[in-house]
């Protein structure tokens, strides 16, 4: 296991992903940001750990001296929770993969760029954002390698932030989340992340597999001992997962 978490009595670990803040629709983004803050305030009563599984922002790039404008409520709340002793972790997603140290240095929040296997009490968990995993999607996997390359990051860093952020927001304007489309088609056994989980389970047992990226809340059995949970998104579903002493469940935040 990459990390072992021992829960204190009455405490939980919470997971959420795909907030996709800063989509360009400022009024709607502000409303959603306040909903997320309300959720964080609520769970802070018993949260020992809060783990955000990527695409927190619709785009994020950390220049050497500049970070993207906006989301001050969320950033402030994360800093406040960290200062109060709540352990936070962030996994980068395909929309916010260019996190280079700001969260670690300013808030003490570790950022992970690859899936991890953690143990929470006796439960073995495999978790990550979920992009580029499993079979298929060859074009995106190639694009991800380009975007993750040091050369690409260096070249983008030389573009003035106003121009760079403009390019990025035009690019992400084609994303599924911006279309405000609620009904994602369920692919059954062809779900790439489900197939990925089955491949991992053949080699190493995990009780739960937790991912985002798919934008569809899912609870699917892998076998009799393992389950794949997708966390959905916070444009339409407002779903998250929690782990207590011995169980993991998908829940909905009723704003």
Number of C-alpha atoms within 10 A of each C-alpha: 10 8 10 14 14 12 18 12 9 11 18 22 22 23 23 28 32 27 24 22 24 21 18 14 10 12 9 13 19 16 11 19 21 15 17 21 17 14 15 18 13 12 17 18 11 16 24 20 23 23 20 25 29 30 26 24 22 24 22 24 22 18 20 10 5 10 13 15 9 13 15 10 14 17 13 13 15 21 18 13 18 18 12 10 11 17 18 22 20 25 26 27 29 22 21 18 22 18 20 13 15 17 17 14 10 9 18 16 19 15 21 18 17 13 17 14 16 17 17 19 16 13 18 19 22 23 22 26 28 24 22 20 17 17 12 11 12 10 9 13 14 11 12 15 12 13 16 13 11 11 11 12 16 11 9 17 15 10 13 11 17 9 10 14 18 11 13 15 16 11 11 16 15 10 13 12 20 15 9 10 10 14 9 11 7 11 9 9 10 11 13 20 25 23 16 15 22 21 13 15 18 9 8 11 15 22 20 24 27 25 28 30 23 21 23 20 22 18 16 15 15 19 11 7 10 19 22 24 25 28 30 26 25 23 20 14 17 23 23 23 21 19 20 20 17 10 13 20 13 18 14 13 14 9 10
